[in-house]
Amino acid sequence: MRIHALLATLIFATSTHCAAQSLGVQGKVWDIAEEDAISRMQRLLGEMTKRGEIRALQEKHRDAVLNTIQHPKPVSGISTAVTNRIWYFDPTVSFAQNIVDESTGKVIWPKGKTINPFDYQTMNRRYLFIDARDERQVTWARAQLSKHPADTTILVGGDWIALSKKWGKHVFYDQMDGMLTKHFGIKKVPAILSQDKRRVKIEENVP
């Protein structure tokens, strides 16, 4: 029996036991010959602990969590670039309602007025998007980093921890099934994301 099923049964049995209400003695009473549910669960858990099964399950769960962290699910909808292509993303936005300072009530940004983040800050590095399961893309990214050491590498697939150790440089992963690639519309990798005046420049490259 799986440990989570045992615990679920134990919780149910305990809650049922605690919620029981004494109705007094009704008729003849005999001693209960069968082992009650709680005692049985405790005995089974004790036996599993002695056999090392509980520890094995804990280690299995730990290993599964670590494997998920080290090997996240590849970002869906991403394929390898087969042609070089450059396109642009306009980060300009406008708001459907006034943006107000909650503490003062003052309007920070009026409804309908546009704002471009590049009017206030700059992107001081490039971002490389690759699938580390493709050695060609890893080689391509390494060549880019040799020319532009400040570049940041973001994976859409592969082992980011192993690559970080191999390069001696932090490598990141596009979390939440591609939050960044989906936002910027990147569907082909390798790709370079950088600033071009008031726009985001995206370059797809054949590895």
Secondary structure, 3 states (H helix, E strand, C coil): CCHHHHHHHHHHHHHHHHHCCCCCCCCCCCCCCCCCHHHHHHHHHHHHHHCCHHHHHHHHHHHHHHHHHHCCCCCCCCEECCCCEEEEECCCEECCCCEECCCCCCEEECCCCEECHHHCCCCCCCEEEEECCCHHHHHHHHHHHHHCCCCEEEEEECCHHHHHHHHCCCEEECHHHHHHHHHHCCCEECEEEEEECCEEEEEECCC
